[in-house]
Amino acid sequence: MSRVVVCTWGTTGGAEELLTLARGTAAALDATLGWLVLGPAPHDLTEIASRQDVPIVDRIEDEKLQSFGGDVAIAAVAAYARQHDFRLMLVPQTFDARVLAPRVAARIDAGVVMNGVGVGMEGGVLAVTASAYGGDTRVVYALDAGRFVVGIVTSALTAAPAAKPASAVTRHCPVDLAGVEERVRVVARSEAAGPRIEEADILVAGGRGLGEKANYRLVQELAEALGGMAAASRPIVDEGWAEPARQVGLTGKITRPTLYIAAGISGASQHMVGCAAAKTLVAINRDPDAAIFKYARFGIVGDCLEILPALTRAVKG
Ligand SMILES: Cc1cc2nc3c(=O)[nH]c(=O)nc-3n(C[C@H](O)[C@H](O)[C@H](O)COP(=O)(O)OP(=O)(O)OC[C@H]3O[C@@H](n4cnc5c(N)ncnc54)[C@H](O)[C@@H]3O)c2cc1C
């Protein structure tokens, strides 16, 4: 029987969401589900594996895997892939995954698809739907026979527990990493201080419709009144109205808030990638035909320069 394996490292986000997707895929392929964890495991590994009905969790632990390093992680996964059969390996598409997935695929002579947003069966053939052209369009790849490594954008997925939780068996899979050294050394890392929009429950985001830098304070004031954080579209970050750490979207942050208020944002696909997983999206735009209204649960057609302060006053009572 073939296997569908989810590969994560350290405490990468999106593991549980990806396991839910992989469980459905494994069922459709009549395959078994596996989870390969490199280096330190999430603290709730056992609970997640049980909720997701993963029968076997494979762990590769090595001093060299304490933090992600491309050369070591690739060597570890490739060695695992030579010892353990699978049809499909799914990885959450993080920055590190862009380094890992294609190089692992090349080493084990597997196919690779990146920017995946879904996996399913199309006419009896395994298929991956992926975003292309910076998120502007979707493509469907039919995966022929053979092995594939697929990067999946997990922000739009939701985790659902299996009908029957299981107790997973953990296998320790030693691999020889003695001769492997990192060729790239990180000498400095940018550290963002304070809370991060990726973790915020409430976000108020402003776009070019704010008109000028000074008006970004209207976004900040509503965010503060709601106990949330201010976010931004890319053009206003490029203009210096908001800091880069606040940018939502394809080249910014992927967020999953409960509430996302988008003010003066048109709804370009590259922006929506970063907020599509919001539970409730409220759009304020003076153009009734703005694309953002297609995604919004609540839409306000009007001038955000008037509506934002009115909402702030209403919240403050
Ligand atoms: C490869 C690539 C990556 C990208 N990555 C990102 C990304 O990560 N994040 C991102 O945001 N963008 C990204 N972009 C840019 C993206 O395509 C859009 O250009 C951008 O999201 C538009 O920003 P905006 O909605 O603020 O501005 P606009 O598209 O100019 O929209 C402004 C909106 O405000 C409305 N408006 C104007 N005045 C008012 C008013 N007074 N009151 C209410 N509404 C008003 C207008 O009707 C309009 O809908 C990327 C593009 C590419 C090609």
The ligand as an SDF file (V2000), in Angstrom:
LIG
                    3D

 53 58  0  0  0  0  0  0  0  0999 V2000
    4.3570   39.3370   -7.5910 C   0  0  0  0  0  0  0  0  0  0  0  0
    3.4660   40.3110   -6.8670 C   0  0  0  0  0  0  0  0  0  0  0  0
    3.3790   40.2210   -5.4820 C   0  0  0  0  0  0  0  0  0  0  0  0
    2.5410   41.0960   -4.7910 C   0  0  0  0  0  0  0  0  0  0  0  0
    2.4320   40.9740   -3.4280 N   0  0  0  0  0  0  0  0  0  0  0  0
    1.5460   41.7490   -2.7640 C   0  0  0  0  0  0  0  0  0  0  0  0
    1.3470   41.5900   -1.3550 C   0  0  0  0  0  0  0  0  0  0  0  0
    2.0080   40.8090   -0.6820 O   0  0  0  0  0  0  0  0  0  0  0  0
    0.4120   42.3800   -0.7530 N   0  0  0  0  0  0  0  0  0  0  0  0
   -0.3480   43.2910   -1.4380 C   0  0  0  0  0  0  0  0  0  0  0  0
   -1.1800   43.9600   -0.8160 O   0  0  0  0  0  0  0  0  0  0  0  0
   -0.1510   43.4680   -2.7570 N   0  0  0  0  0  0  0  0  0  0  0  0
    0.7670   42.7330   -3.4310 C   0  0  0  0  0  0  0  0  0  0  0  0
    0.9590   42.9510   -4.7560 N   0  0  0  0  0  0  0  0  0  0  0  0
    0.2880   44.0990   -5.3810 C   0  0  0  0  0  0  0  0  0  0  0  0
   -1.1470   43.8170   -5.7620 C   0  0  0  0  0  0  0  0  0  0  0  0
   -1.2060   43.2670   -7.0690 O   0  0  0  0  0  0  0  0  0  0  0  0
   -1.9810   45.1060   -5.7570 C   0  0  0  0  0  0  0  0  0  0  0  0
   -1.3880   46.0580   -6.6000 O   0  0  0  0  0  0  0  0  0  0  0  0
   -2.1220   45.7380   -4.3700 C   0  0  0  0  0  0  0  0  0  0  0  0
   -2.5880   44.7740   -3.4480 O   0  0  0  0  0  0  0  0  0  0  0  0
   -3.1100   46.8880   -4.4280 C   0  0  0  0  0  0  0  0  0  0  0  0
   -3.0990   47.5570   -3.2230 O   0  0  0  0  0  0  0  0  0  0  0  0
   -4.3510   48.4470   -2.7610 P   0  0  0  0  0  0  0  0  0  0  0  0
   -5.5670   47.5820   -2.8000 O   0  0  0  0  0  0  0  0  0  0  0  0
   -3.9780   49.1160   -1.4980 O   0  0  0  0  0  0  0  0  0  0  0  0
   -4.3860   49.5760   -3.8940 O   0  0  0  0  0  0  0  0  0  0  0  0
   -5.3440   49.7800   -5.1500 P   0  0  0  0  0  0  0  0  0  0  0  0
   -5.3810   48.5660   -6.0010 O   0  0  0  0  0  0  0  0  0  0  0  0
   -4.9260   51.0620   -5.7700 O   0  0  0  0  0  0  0  0  0  0  0  0
   -6.8090   49.9290   -4.5340 O   0  0  0  0  0  0  0  0  0  0  0  0
   -7.2200   51.0140   -3.7880 C   0  0  0  0  0  0  0  0  0  0  0  0
   -8.6900   50.7940   -3.5030 C   0  0  0  0  0  0  0  0  0  0  0  0
   -9.1480   51.8150   -2.6450 O   0  0  0  0  0  0  0  0  0  0  0  0
  -10.4250   52.2410   -3.0920 C   0  0  0  0  0  0  0  0  0  0  0  0
  -10.5690   53.6270   -2.6130 N   0  0  0  0  0  0  0  0  0  0  0  0
   -9.9810   54.7580   -3.0870 C   0  0  0  0  0  0  0  0  0  0  0  0
  -10.2920   55.8010   -2.3190 N   0  0  0  0  0  0  0  0  0  0  0  0
  -11.0990   55.3280   -1.3410 C   0  0  0  0  0  0  0  0  0  0  0  0
  -11.7480   55.9280   -0.2290 C   0  0  0  0  0  0  0  0  0  0  0  0
  -11.6070   57.2230    0.0580 N   0  0  0  0  0  0  0  0  0  0  0  0
  -12.5150   55.1550    0.5630 N   0  0  0  0  0  0  0  0  0  0  0  0
  -12.6810   53.8200    0.3090 C   0  0  0  0  0  0  0  0  0  0  0  0
  -12.0790   53.2150   -0.7250 N   0  0  0  0  0  0  0  0  0  0  0  0
  -11.2990   53.9400   -1.5240 C   0  0  0  0  0  0  0  0  0  0  0  0
  -10.4240   52.1040   -4.5880 C   0  0  0  0  0  0  0  0  0  0  0  0
  -11.7350   51.9430   -5.0800 O   0  0  0  0  0  0  0  0  0  0  0  0
   -9.5800   50.8210   -4.7610 C   0  0  0  0  0  0  0  0  0  0  0  0
  -10.4060   49.6830   -4.7680 O   0  0  0  0  0  0  0  0  0  0  0  0
    1.7920   42.0890   -5.4790 C   0  0  0  0  0  0  0  0  0  0  0  0
    1.9020   42.1540   -6.8670 C   0  0  0  0  0  0  0  0  0  0  0  0
    2.7200   41.2860   -7.5600 C   0  0  0  0  0  0  0  0  0  0  0  0
    2.8000   41.3690   -9.0480 C   0  0  0  0  0  0  0  0  0  0  0  0
  1  2  1  0
  2  3  1  0
  2 52  2  0
  3  4  2  0
  4  5  1  0
  4 50  1  0
  5  6  2  0
  6  7  1  0
  6 13  1  0
  7  8  2  0
  7  9  1  0
  9 10  1  0
 10 11  2  0
 10 12  1  0
 12 13  2  0
 13 14  1  0
 14 15  1  0
 14 50  1  0
 15 16  1  0
 16 17  1  0
 16 18  1  0
 18 19  1  0
 18 20  1  0
 20 21  1  0
 20 22  1  0
 22 23  1  0
 23 24  1  0
 24 25  2  0
 24 26  1  0
 24 27  1  0
 27 28  1  0
 28 29  2  0
 28 30  1  0
 28 31  1  0
 31 32  1  0
 32 33  1  0
 33 34  1  0
 33 48  1  0
 34 35  1  0
 35 36  1  0
 35 46  1  0
 36 37  1  0
 36 45  1  0
 37 38  2  0
 38 39  1  0
 39 40  1  0
 39 45  2  0
 40 41  1  0
 40 42  2  0
 42 43  1  0
 43 44  2  0
 44 45  1  0
 46 47  1  0
 46 48  1  0
 48 49  1  0
 50 51  2  0
 51 52  1  0
 52 53  1  0
M  END
$$$$
